[in-house]
């Protein structure tokens, strides 16, 4: 698999502690959380790296973050709400990156770049992700909640790659991407290579399969009225001719 030429620029952005390509990240500072909200999120993710989500109590998060229970309740209503805030921070970090160099790239290359930036933003949280994936295997409710968070995020990732993400087709596309992303996550959490070689190879293969499925989806949508583009009525050409005549 040929490596994309933007890898070095992504590393540079990460080394500087900011977003991709040196653009400051919109998520929590890598030098340490500052607000109560960020402290709570970082404390929760740290605890997730040590134990399962079922074992973590709200008092544990408050104690680890140094935030009172009252103040923590003012910020979040549950552990899943804290997790959702973390996912949103990762979304913002990816979306804050400079993507001007992706404009002329094919869709698959743009999506590859966006998803790799997301993996790089998740690097400090591998232990927490591993814990969540382990719990989700035996907790259907958690699995559904994680899928809902992933679906929302992947719609933003599609938009970041300048790919359609709205309507019924966008929803199906985002769900497919969420499943694809989850498969690659399993490789990412055990990929110790600083260049993420195994993750990139797995993502490249997954996107190759995804291209085929996307083509099938586009073909199927031609037969679904809600998905198919509206066709001109038979009178449309005549109306256009009249409009052109009036414009002369």
N, C-alpha and C positions, 0 to 999 in steps of 0.2 A: 504494500500500500504506500503510495507516495504521500509524504508529509506536507501539510500545508505550510506555506512560507510565513504564516503569522505566528507560529509557535514561539519564536524568540521574543516577539513583541509582547505576547501574553505573559511570558516569564518575567520580562522586565517590569510589567505592571504589578505582578504579584510581589516581586522582590522589593518594590518600593512601598509595599504595604497599602497600596491603593487599589483602584479598579484596574481593569484590563487596559493595556496600552497607556499606562500611566495616568489614566483618568481616575480621580478620587472616587472611592466606593461610596455608595449611598447608604450602605448598611452600617452595622456597628464598627467602630474603629478597631483595627487589629492590635492597637497598642493597649486596648483595654476599654471596657464599657464605661460610660460617663453618666448616663441618666439611669433612674431607677428601672425604667423599662428595659434598657439594654442589660443592666445588671441581672435582672430576673431571667431574661432570655439566655444569657451566657451561663448563668448558674444552672438553669434547667438542662441545657445541652451538655454541660459538664457532668451532671448527675446521670444523664442518659448514657454517657460513655462508661459509667461504672455499674449501673444496675438497670433493670427493666423499668419501663414506664409504669407498670402496675405497682412496683415497689416504692416509687417515689411519692412522698406525701407533700402536700402544699407547705407544711411547716419546714420540711427539708429544703425546699426551694428558697423560702424566706431566709432561713438560717444561712444557706450558702451564699445568697446574694447580699446579705446584710440589709435587706429591706424589710420593714415591718409587715406583718400580715395585713394590717389595715391598708397600707400603701400598696401592697401587692394586689389586694382585691380591687383597689381603685384602677389598676392597670389591666388586670386580666380576670376572667371569670372561671378559667379552668386550665388544666395542663394542655389540652388540645388548643386552646386559644393562644397559649405561649408558643406552642409549636407552629401554629399558623403565622404568628408574628415573625418567627425565625425564617420560615419559608418566604414570607413577603420580603424580608431583608435580603435574602439571597436573590430573589427576583430583581429587586432594585439595584443590587450590585451588578448583575449581568446587564440590565437595561441601561445603566449609567455609562457603560463602556462605549468607546468611540467605534462606530460601525461604518464609517464613511468608506473604508477600504473594501467593503463587502458588496457595494452596489452592483458591480459588474460580474460578480460570481454567480454560478448556477445555484438554484435553490438548495440542492443537497449540500454544497459547500458552505452556504450561508448557515444552514441549520447545524451542520457539523461544528462550525466555529462557535455558534451561540451555545450549544450544549457542552462543548469542551470548556468554555468559559465558566459555565455553571458548575461543572465538576471541579474545576480549579478553586472556585469560591467555596466549595464544600470540603476541601482538603482538611481543614482543622477539625471537622466534625465526623470523621470516619467512624470512630468508636460509637458515637451516638446513633449514626445511621445504621450501623451493624446491629445495635441493640433494638432499634425500632423494627427492622426487617425480621429479626428473630421473633419478636413479640407478635408481629402481624401474622405470622404463619399459624399461630394457635389462637388468635383473637380476631374473629371475623369483623367485629365492630370497629376495631382499630384499623383493620385492613381497608374497610370502606371509607373511614375518615381520611386515611392517608391517600387513598385514590382520589377523593374529592379535592384534597389540597393539591395533588399532583396535576389533576385535570385543569384546575384554575391556573396553575403556574405554566403549564405547557401551552395554554392559549397565549400567554404573554410571550413565551419563547418563540412560538410561530410568528407572532407579530414582530418580534425583534428581528427575525430572519426575513421579514417582509413577505410572509406567506399568509394566505387567507385563513382567518381564525374565527370568523363570524358565521352565524346561521347554523343549520343542521349539519352541513358538511364540515364546518369548522369544529363543531363539537365532536363529531366522529373522528376527525383528524387529530384533535387534541387528545382524545381518549387513546387512540392508537399510539400516539407519541408518548403518552404517559406510561403505557405498558412497555413500549420499547425502552424508555428511559429506565424503568424499574429493572429490566433485564441487565442493562449495562451497569447499573448501580452495584449489582452483585459482583461484577468484575472489579469495579472501581474501589470498593472497600478493601480489597486484598491486593491492590496494585501498589507496590512500594517503589516503583520506578519514578524518580523525580519528573521524568518527561511523560509519564502516564502512557507508556507505549501499549500496554495490554488494553487499557481503557479505550485508547484511540482505535486500535484494531477491532475491538468488539463493537464500538460505535459505528465504525465504517461498514462492517458487515451488516449490522442491524439496519442502518439507513439504506443499504442496498436492497434488503428485503422490503423495507418500508416503501421504497420507490415503486416496487411492483404492486404492493397493496394499494398505494395511492392511485396508481393508474387504474386498478380494478374499481376503486371507489368512484373515480371520475366517470368511468364507463357506466356503472350502475346508476349514478345520479342522473344520467340522461333519460332514464325511464321513470324517475320519481318527480312528480310535478312540483313538489316543494323545493327540490334542489335544482331542477333544470332551469336554465335562463329563459326568460319570457321571450316568446316569439312574436314577431310583428304580426299584426292583423293583416288580412288581405287588403284592407283599405289603406294601410299605411303608405305604400308606394304612391297611391293617388294623392294622399294628403301631403306627402313630401313634395310632389310635383306642383301642387297648388301653392304650397308655401314658397317654393323657389320662384314661381311665376309672380307672386306678390312681391317678392324681394327684388325683382328686376326693375 
